Amino acid sequence: MQFWLITLILLWPNLCQVQSYGGSRYGGNREQSIRIGLITDDESDHIRQTFEHAIAVVNNDLSVPLQGEVEHVNYGNSLLAFGQLCRLMQSGVGAVFGPSARHTAAHLLTACDAKDIPFVYPHLSWNAQTDGFNLHPHPQDIAHALYDIITQFDWSRFIFCYESSEYLTILDELISLYGIKGPVIKVMRYDLNLNGNYKSVLRRIRKSEDSRIVVVGSTEGVAELLRQAQQVGIMNEDYTYLVGNLDLHTYELEEYKYSEANITGLRMFDPAKKEVRDLLETLHQQMGEDTTQAENPAGATTITLAMALTYDAVRVIAEASKLVPYQPAQLNCSERHDNVQPDGSTFRNYMRSLEILNKTITGRIFFQGNVRKGFSFDVIELQPDGLVKVGTWEEGKDFEFKRPPQVAHFQDNEENSLVNKTFNVLISVPNKPYASLVESINTLIGNSQYEGYGIDLIKELAEKLGFNFTFINGGNDYGSFNKSTNITTGMLKEIVEGRADLAIADLTITSEREEVIDFSLPFMNLGIAILYITPQKAEPALFSFMDPFSKEVWLYLGLAYLGVTLCLFVLGRLSPSEWDNPYPCIEEPEELENQFSINNSLWFTTGALLQQGSEIAPKALSTRTISSIWWFFTLIMVSSYTANLAAFLTIVNPTSSIDNVEDLANNKDEVQYGAKRTGSTRNFFLTSEDPIYMKMNEYMTTHPEMLTETNQDGVKKVKASTKYAFLMESTSIEFNTVRECNLTKIGDALDEKGYGIAMVKNWPYRDKFNNALLELQEQGVLARLKKKWWNEIGAGVCSASSDDSGPSELGMDNLSGIYAVLIVGSILTFIFSILYWCIFVFKKAKFYDVHFTDALVEEFKIVISFSENERILKSAQSVYSRSRNSSSQSIESIETDSEDHTPQH
């Protein structure tokens, strides 16, 4: 109550200025009729026409007729709708039919409840309770029907695809009906993009293992989902769709009949009913169409469920007015609770208490509480003849399919035959593999001068349908259509202006092109992808021999090495067994020596790590224990290193500058990119609303030099540069990569689309072409043609050259690090040796008080005497000119004490 009062206060200054948009008055004086209002947001105006038709029908049986008033509002305009509701209240309306917008209807329902005015909402309930007077089946009842059909299908798993949260009531009821032993249900939501692009969800469905799909959602949403499913390639005999929307009979299903799609749905009324035919006739008369279209033997009709429920709701009001006196009063929105419609609640309750069995479109009308019950659904399936009733679902009764017997089809009459008819067919030459000139020494003319996938496909169709054809080279401009100027170009212009009947090339089916021409079913599915040079093998790193272990492993190995060395040093000093007699000839020595010095401990752990051993042998239990543990540790580490070393040295992973479209958009590694200047690929980026593709479009717009006139020019540009990527259709990329070994496809396809045969708008032979294409697909002809022109003719070079004959040999680049370690180690060894030699000579010269140069020369002569492997012991006096008188030690005594370089006297 507070909600609508607040809205009233905000709206009151403008109420006096509210005007009626399209309101109509008819049916007699107010004192002699019952006013009912319709607030509609239906752009097609069919709801209004149904409303007026229903009033005209029921007034034939009423002593107090109904008088209708119609107000039009824009979809979702709640303020304008509330203002028009107030105007209807002021005129004394007795019931209000609400718009389809749910938030607007909820707003008006609150206001009508406050004034005790019956509110009629002929759409799916948006909550679990009630939406005024609603003849639409409750979501839980729809779930029961889907449950029974799925049970008959005997599905063990399926995908539940829903549009928005209000449809989750159906899923909740399905899960409760199945309990814990039901089928596996994978839930997906397809209303993920504001622009209505559901292809990302459909691609996920195509990649999943499930091919059985339950679809629930709005009429527009489900219809668009099915249309995009065909574009993605999942509208075929492999997939089964169960549609939970009750308007399936209004969809454009002509294309799906020839794709052998398994589509099952629900319908609430029979199109052959008299009430439906009368309504259709009225609608066609108002639109100025032929009334013979009122009947549709294929089972489809333009009467939506909302129109049917509007008709039936008027019937319920009429039947209630016969039994209950009802004189609506004029009300004012600004007044409070006491200003309500007299007998409004009574009239609404009486509407729910009626049971109507005939003269309705949707069958029996009966309520339990606020929910309609007692109705039935026609279960319908899409067959070549259209929608066919295959069963009837009723609540509380077992459901089973009762399909009618198949009726044999007669051959088409001669007027619709293609036999001996000749068509001009546009092709693009040269455009391998779709069309190109035959390489021959002879001069060829006519159709014989062309070859390719498209040429063979037209020949297959001509053989099957019996027509003749003449090929015309239409160039590389496939054409486009400008909606603002209404101008077509290229091949599209040739077809529109009648100079050609068909066009076959790598021509993408787009909504823009279908504005002026028609397409056949897709004969090939594809997507935009990235053509780039083949990733090159990275040059081996200098220290590639360290790759088997990570940096952390090498670090901890070094720490373990130092830690064990320290443990050996400490344990050796703690263990009495490690203290030995340095002079074995002396039985009672005055001093003991420990073999585990720092140098020896480092040498011991190094020898064990390299599995070479050393002359040092531990004696104590503690040192032997730590040594055994270290040996076991080094055994595992060395074995692991050896096992991985061969793989890391022989296997070199190729590296690429870019890995996906994000890298390309961000110009990673300064890689530039472009596409064909005109065509569907360029239009994809021009019209895309994805931030990444918008960024790429801006780059290509500001860098027109990156665009090419043809796809082949783009391929040549990729081959000529190592920093250029080209965006083109995946099928063309596949054709080039099997012939150019240095080219490859990067990442996944950016979109999903198909190639189709272009034809004149509303061409009478389109259905025959589609049937023939489906037969060629089923017979494997399309797959055979693609294999021929993609993988056989001119192909196989790259696949043959890439076969590995055996393990690859190791080159110097793989082992250069080992040589570097050897060379550096050798150099360091000589440096250390010369350094210690110079220190020794320096101490020796100082001890004998001789000049360092003289001592160095004398020692150097001994070193370079390569023929002598023995060294004569000499006294100091014989070697040097000066010596100490008190010294009796020879030079050789100093050499034996080279560890600490301390002279002995």
Beta strands, then each sheet from edge to edge (+ up, - down):
strand 1: 34-40
strand 2: 66-72
strand 3: 93-97
strand 4: 119-120
strand 5: 157-162
strand 6: 184-189
strand 7: 212-216
strand 8: 240-243
strand 9: 262-267
strand 10: 366-368
strand 11: 371-373
strand 12: 376-383
strand 13: 386-394
strand 14: 422-427
strand 15: 436-437
strand 16: 450-451
strand 17: 468-473
strand 18: 481-482
strand 19: 487-488
strand 20: 502-503
strand 21: 517-519
strand 22: 524-526
strand 23: 528-533
strand 24: 536-537
strand 25: 579-580
strand 26: 593-594
strand 27: 654-655
strand 28: 672-675
strand 29: 724-729
strand 30: 743-746
strand 31: 753-755
strand 32: 758-760
sheet 1: 2+ 1+ 3+ 4+
sheet 2: 6+ 5+ 7+ 8+ 9+ 12- 13+
sheet 3: 10+ 11-
sheet 4: 17+ 14+ 20+ 32- 21+
sheet 5: 15+ 16-
sheet 6: 18+ 19-
sheet 7: 22+ 31-
sheet 8: 28+ 29+ 23- 30+
sheet 9: 24+ 27-
sheet 10: 25+ 26-
end
